[in-house]
């Protein structure tokens, strides 16, 4: 049986990028937010503290940051923090719900090098209409769409991510047509609601099961044919079906994918080039692994933690752990081809990262759908 070796990649000398949650505050209460509830007890860093953070990141030669929250525009000092990012020679992206963006926001971006250093603004849109979108993001559709149109009209590098859940899984065609044709976005991406934070509390209401994943994934694959190169995904049903098809191909042909190390817990490669900082200054391997505390940016040395923290080292070493060593994978015919799934979701559901994920298990996926292979399934065109 062909297998990749179990070599763990080397991490960079310093993180290339850092995800920055500048606030835990938000003007919305989304039904699947992975950040809100677990972070409610934490206090935002002050303006001066964040400026100190950005100086340290710049001195460490971090190249870019992703500014998120909470809702980043919720902070009244947002642009003061952006200026600090720019002053410290970094580029930046923004993840936002869009509802606080207006003409004054657009004008504020024109000051200094704010717009020059901006790589992208990602706005969250979860439906083709208010009725669908507002099920997950109450009362926000009209404001988010207004902001999206305003950003596009003003020539900003804007993109949209749709989080797929049971609230909008039947709206995919209409949502794609609305965003790509009516709004005129060059492309859009999608993921799925995860059982983390509020998403854990509301899991039965919003989370996709294996049967949903198959139906949604096939639907999205058809939409990719309709809109070539314009619908992408790094997680969620579309990404899972791509992974499953690569697993089937490897098993049949012996050709191993180069996107992960087959047969090991290798789904997460981000920790070799990036890390996260929460709104209280806590440093974590990833914002979805907020339980794995590495230290605090105000009291600990960033580069020392990047190189030596036990928390991030454990996530990196996970990459080389063979699935054959795990009892949960015993007897599975896909063990030598799987990657174990997202450690963030696994940590939430199993309270450990040294385990295979539940939602991405191909054996369970096939059993739930009553099939032996994805190759026997075709899209029906129906919204079951």
C-alpha positions as CSV (number, residue, x, y, z in Angstrom):
1,X,0.0,0.0,0.0
2,X,1.6,3.3,-1.1
3,X,2.1,5.8,1.8
4,X,3.7,9.1,2.4
5,X,6.4,9.2,5.0
6,X,5.6,10.6,8.4
7,X,7.9,13.6,8.3
8,X,6.6,16.7,10.1
9,X,7.3,19.8,8.0
10,X,9.6,22.5,9.4
11,X,7.9,25.6,10.7
12,X,9.1,29.0,9.4
13,X,11.5,31.0,11.5
14,X,8.7,33.5,12.3
15,X,5.0,33.4,11.4
16,X,4.3,34.7,8.0
17,X,0.8,35.8,8.9
18,X,-1.2,36.2,12.1
19,X,-5.0,36.2,12.6
20,X,-5.9,39.1,14.9
21,X,-9.2,39.1,16.8
22,X,-9.1,42.8,17.8
23,X,-12.4,42.6,19.7
24,X,-14.8,40.1,21.2
25,X,-17.6,42.6,20.7
26,X,-20.1,42.4,17.9
27,X,-23.3,44.0,16.8
28,X,-24.8,40.7,15.8
29,X,-25.6,37.4,17.5
30,X,-25.1,34.9,14.7
31,X,-26.5,31.4,15.4
32,X,-23.3,29.6,14.6
33,X,-20.6,32.0,15.8
34,X,-17.6,29.9,17.0
35,X,-16.1,32.9,18.8
36,X,-18.7,34.6,20.8
37,X,-19.7,32.5,23.8
38,X,-16.2,31.0,24.7
39,X,-14.7,34.5,24.5
40,X,-17.3,36.5,26.5
41,X,-15.3,36.5,29.7
42,X,-12.2,38.0,28.0
43,X,-11.5,41.7,27.9
44,X,-10.3,43.6,24.8
45,X,-6.8,45.0,24.7
46,X,-6.6,48.8,24.7
47,X,-5.6,50.8,21.7
48,X,-2.1,51.3,23.1
49,X,-1.7,47.6,23.8
50,X,-2.7,46.7,20.2
51,X,-0.2,49.2,18.9
52,X,2.4,47.6,21.0
53,X,1.4,44.2,19.6
54,X,1.7,45.4,16.0
55,X,5.1,46.8,16.7
56,X,6.2,43.4,18.0
57,X,4.7,41.7,14.9
58,X,6.5,44.1,12.6
59,X,9.8,43.6,14.4
60,X,9.3,39.8,14.0
61,X,8.9,40.4,10.3
62,X,5.4,39.1,10.1
63,X,4.2,39.9,6.6
64,X,0.5,40.2,6.9
65,X,-2.4,40.1,9.4
66,X,-6.0,39.2,9.1
67,X,-8.1,41.5,11.2
68,X,-11.3,39.9,12.6
69,X,-13.3,39.8,15.8
70,X,-16.1,39.7,16.9
71,X,-16.8,42.4,14.4
72,X,-13.7,44.5,13.7
73,X,-15.5,47.7,12.7
74,X,-17.3,47.5,16.2
75,X,-14.2,49.1,17.7
76,X,-14.2,52.9,17.4
77,X,-10.4,52.9,17.1
78,X,-10.5,50.5,14.1
79,X,-8.7,52.8,11.7
80,X,-6.1,53.9,14.3
81,X,-5.3,50.2,14.6
82,X,-5.1,49.8,10.8
83,X,-2.7,52.7,10.7
84,X,-0.5,50.9,13.2
85,X,-0.5,47.8,11.0
86,X,0.6,49.9,8.1
87,X,3.2,51.8,10.1
88,X,4.8,48.5,11.0
89,X,5.2,47.4,7.3
90,X,2.5,44.8,7.2
91,X,-0.3,44.1,4.8
92,X,-3.8,43.2,6.0
93,X,-7.1,41.6,5.3
94,X,-10.5,42.1,7.0
95,X,-13.2,39.6,7.9
96,X,-16.5,41.5,8.6
97,X,-20.3,41.1,8.7
98,X,-20.4,44.3,6.6
99,X,-23.2,45.9,8.6
100,X,-21.1,48.8,9.9
101,X,-19.6,49.8,6.6
102,X,-21.0,53.0,5.0
103,X,-19.8,55.9,2.9
104,X,-17.8,57.3,5.8
105,X,-16.0,54.0,6.1
106,X,-15.1,54.1,2.4
107,X,-13.8,57.7,2.8
108,X,-11.7,56.8,5.8
109,X,-9.9,54.1,3.8
110,X,-8.5,56.8,1.5
111,X,-6.3,58.3,4.2
112,X,-2.6,57.5,4.1
113,X,-1.7,53.9,3.0
114,X,-4.8,52.3,4.4
115,X,-6.1,51.2,1.1
116,X,-2.7,50.5,-0.5
117,X,-1.9,47.9,2.1
118,X,-5.3,46.3,2.1
119,X,-5.4,42.9,0.5
120,X,-9.0,42.0,0.8
121,X,-12.3,42.6,2.7
122,X,-14.4,39.5,3.2
123,X,-18.1,40.1,3.9
124,X,-20.3,37.3,5.2
125,X,-23.5,36.7,3.2
126,X,-25.6,33.6,4.0
127,X,-28.5,33.8,1.6
128,X,-30.0,35.2,-1.5
129,X,-32.6,37.2,0.5
130,X,-33.3,38.5,4.0
131,X,-35.6,35.6,4.8
132,X,-32.7,33.1,4.4
133,X,-29.7,35.1,5.5
134,X,-31.4,36.5,8.7
135,X,-32.1,33.0,10.0
136,X,-28.4,32.7,10.8
137,X,-27.5,36.5,11.0
138,X,-30.6,38.2,12.4
139,X,-31.6,41.5,11.0
140,X,-28.5,42.1,8.9
141,X,-29.1,41.2,5.3
142,X,-30.0,44.6,3.9
143,X,-27.1,46.4,5.6
144,X,-24.6,43.7,4.6
145,X,-25.7,43.8,0.9
146,X,-25.6,47.6,0.9
147,X,-22.0,47.4,2.1
148,X,-21.1,44.8,-0.4
149,X,-22.4,46.9,-3.3
150,X,-20.7,50.0,-1.9
151,X,-17.3,48.2,-1.7
152,X,-17.6,46.8,-5.2
153,X,-18.7,50.2,-6.6
154,X,-15.6,51.8,-4.9
155,X,-13.3,49.2,-6.4
156,X,-12.3,47.5,-3.2
157,X,-10.8,43.9,-3.3
158,X,-13.9,42.4,-1.8
159,X,-15.0,38.8,-1.5
160,X,-17.9,36.9,0.1
161,X,-17.9,33.8,2.2
162,X,-21.2,31.9,2.7
163,X,-21.4,29.7,5.7
164,X,-23.5,26.7,4.7
165,X,-26.0,25.4,7.3
166,X,-29.4,23.9,7.5
167,X,-30.8,27.4,7.3
168,X,-29.5,28.0,3.8
169,X,-28.6,24.6,2.2
170,X,-31.6,24.8,-0.1
171,X,-30.8,28.3,-1.2
172,X,-27.4,27.6,-2.9
173,X,-28.5,28.1,-6.5
174,X,-30.3,31.4,-5.7
175,X,-27.5,32.6,-3.5
176,X,-24.9,31.9,-6.2
177,X,-27.0,33.7,-8.9
178,X,-27.6,36.6,-6.6
179,X,-23.9,37.1,-5.6
180,X,-22.2,36.2,-8.9
181,X,-24.7,37.6,-11.4
182,X,-26.9,40.2,-9.7
183,X,-24.2,41.7,-7.4
184,X,-21.4,40.9,-9.9
185,X,-18.8,39.4,-7.6
186,X,-15.9,37.9,-9.4
187,X,-16.0,34.9,-7.1
188,X,-17.3,33.6,-3.7
189,X,-16.2,31.0,-1.2
190,X,-18.0,28.9,1.3
191,X,-17.5,26.8,4.4
192,X,-20.0,25.2,6.9
193,X,-21.2,26.0,10.4
194,X,-19.0,24.2,12.9
195,X,-19.9,22.8,16.3
196,X,-17.8,25.3,18.1
197,X,-18.9,28.1,20.4
198,X,-22.5,29.1,19.7
199,X,-22.4,26.6,16.8
200,X,-22.0,23.9,19.4
201,X,-25.1,25.1,21.4
202,X,-27.1,25.3,18.2
203,X,-25.6,22.3,16.5
204,X,-28.8,20.3,16.0
205,X,-30.5,23.3,14.4
206,X,-27.7,24.3,12.0
207,X,-25.0,21.7,11.6
208,X,-25.0,19.6,8.4
209,X,-24.9,15.8,8.9
210,X,-23.3,13.4,6.4
211,X,-26.4,13.1,4.3
212,X,-26.7,16.9,4.1
213,X,-23.0,17.1,3.2
214,X,-23.5,14.8,0.2
215,X,-26.5,16.7,-1.1
216,X,-24.9,20.1,-0.6
217,X,-21.5,19.1,-2.0
218,X,-23.0,17.7,-5.2
219,X,-25.1,20.8,-5.6
220,X,-22.0,23.0,-5.2
221,X,-20.0,20.9,-7.7
222,X,-22.8,21.5,-10.3
223,X,-22.6,25.2,-9.5
224,X,-18.9,25.1,-10.1
225,X,-19.6,23.9,-13.6
226,X,-22.0,26.7,-14.2
227,X,-19.6,29.3,-12.8
228,X,-16.1,28.0,-13.7
229,X,-13.4,29.2,-11.3
230,X,-15.8,31.4,-9.3
231,X,-16.9,29.1,-6.4
232,X,-14.3,27.8,-4.0
233,X,-14.0,26.3,-0.6
234,X,-11.3,25.5,1.9
235,X,-13.7,23.8,4.3
236,X,-17.3,22.5,4.3
237,X,-19.2,20.1,1.9
238,X,-17.5,21.2,-1.3
239,X,-14.0,20.8,0.2
240,X,-14.9,17.5,1.8
241,X,-16.2,16.0,-1.5
242,X,-12.9,17.1,-3.2
243,X,-11.0,15.4,-0.5
244,X,-13.1,12.2,-0.6
245,X,-12.6,12.0,-4.4
246,X,-8.8,12.3,-4.0
247,X,-8.9,9.5,-1.4
248,X,-10.8,7.3,-3.8
249,X,-8.4,8.0,-6.6
250,X,-5.4,7.3,-4.4
251,X,-6.8,4.0,-3.3
252,X,-7.6,3.0,-6.8
253,X,-4.4,4.2,-8.6
254,X,-1.7,4.6,-5.9
255,X,-1.3,8.3,-6.8
256,X,-1.1,10.2,-3.5
257,X,-2.3,13.7,-3.3
258,X,0.2,16.4,-2.4
259,X,-2.4,18.5,-0.5
260,X,-1.9,16.5,2.8
261,X,0.1,13.6,4.1
262,X,-2.2,10.6,3.5
263,X,-2.7,8.3,6.4
264,X,-1.8,10.8,9.2
265,X,-3.4,13.6,11.2
266,X,-2.2,16.1,8.6
267,X,-5.3,18.2,7.8
268,X,-3.9,21.3,9.4
269,X,-0.8,22.8,7.9
270,X,-1.5,26.4,9.0
271,X,0.5,26.1,12.2
272,X,3.8,25.9,10.3
273,X,3.4,29.5,8.9
274,X,0.7,31.3,11.0
275,X,-0.8,31.6,14.4
276,X,-3.6,33.6,16.2
277,X,-3.9,36.3,18.8
278,X,-7.3,36.6,20.6
279,X,-8.7,39.9,21.7
280,X,-7.3,39.7,25.2
281,X,-3.8,39.1,23.9
282,X,-3.8,35.3,24.3
283,X,-1.7,33.6,21.7
284,X,-3.1,30.4,20.2
285,X,-2.1,28.1,17.4
286,X,-5.3,29.0,15.6
287,X,-8.5,30.9,16.5
288,X,-10.4,27.7,16.3
289,X,-8.1,26.2,18.9
290,X,-8.7,28.9,21.5
291,X,-8.4,26.3,24.3
292,X,-4.7,25.7,23.5
293,X,-3.2,28.7,25.3
294,X,0.4,29.4,24.3
295,X,1.0,32.6,26.2
296,X,0.1,36.3,26.1
297,X,1.5,38.8,23.6
298,X,1.9,41.4,26.4
299,X,4.0,39.3,28.7
300,X,5.6,36.6,26.6
301,X,8.1,36.6,23.7
302,X,6.3,36.0,20.4
303,X,9.2,34.3,18.6
304,X,10.0,32.1,21.6
305,X,6.4,30.9,21.8
306,X,6.3,30.3,18.0
307,X,9.4,28.1,18.3
308,X,9.0,26.4,21.7
309,X,5.4,26.5,22.9
310,X,4.2,23.1,23.8
311,X,0.7,23.9,22.6
312,X,1.7,24.7,19.0
313,X,4.3,22.0,19.0
314,X,1.6,19.4,19.8
315,X,-0.5,20.6,16.9
316,X,2.5,20.4,14.5
317,X,3.6,17.0,15.7
318,X,0.0,15.8,15.2
319,X,0.8,16.1,11.5
320,X,3.1,13.0,11.7
321,X,0.8,10.7,13.8
322,X,-0.3,7.7,11.7
323,X,-4.0,7.0,11.7
324,X,-3.1,3.3,12.0
325,X,-2.1,4.1,15.6
326,X,-5.6,5.3,16.5
327,X,-8.2,2.9,17.8
328,X,-11.0,4.8,16.2
329,X,-9.6,4.1,12.8
330,X,-9.0,0.4,13.3
331,X,-10.2,-1.7,10.4
332,X,-11.1,1.3,8.2
333,X,-10.2,0.8,4.6
334,X,-9.6,4.5,4.2
335,X,-7.0,4.8,7.0
336,X,-4.0,5.0,4.6
337,X,-5.6,7.9,2.7
338,X,-7.4,10.1,5.2
339,X,-6.1,13.2,7.0
340,X,-8.0,13.1,10.2
341,X,-10.0,16.3,9.9
342,X,-9.8,19.7,11.5
343,X,-8.1,19.7,14.9
344,X,-10.3,22.6,16.0
345,X,-13.5,20.7,15.5
346,X,-11.9,17.6,17.0
347,X,-10.8,19.4,20.1
348,X,-14.3,20.7,20.6
349,X,-16.0,17.4,20.1
350,X,-13.5,15.0,21.6
351,X,-11.5,17.3,24.0
352,X,-8.3,16.2,22.3
353,X,-6.5,16.9,19.0
354,X,-4.9,13.4,19.0
355,X,-8.0,11.8,17.4
356,X,-9.7,11.6,14.0
357,X,-12.5,14.1,13.4
358,X,-16.2,13.0,13.4
359,X,-17.7,15.3,10.7
360,X,-15.0,14.5,8.1
361,X,-14.9,10.7,8.5
362,X,-15.3,9.1,5.1
363,X,-16.3,5.7,6.4
364,X,-19.1,7.3,8.4
365,X,-20.1,9.4,5.4
366,X,-20.4,6.4,3.2
367,X,-22.4,4.4,5.8
368,X,-24.8,7.3,6.5
369,X,-25.5,7.7,2.8
370,X,-25.8,3.9,2.1
371,X,-23.2,4.0,-0.6
372,X,-19.8,2.3,-1.2
373,X,-18.2,5.1,-3.3
374,X,-18.9,8.7,-4.4
375,X,-18.5,7.5,-8.0
376,X,-21.9,5.9,-7.9
377,X,-23.7,9.1,-6.9
378,X,-24.9,11.8,-9.3
379,X,-26.5,15.1,-8.7
380,X,-30.2,14.8,-9.2
381,X,-31.0,18.5,-9.6
382,X,-33.5,18.3,-6.8
383,X,-33.5,20.2,-3.5
384,X,-34.3,17.2,-1.3
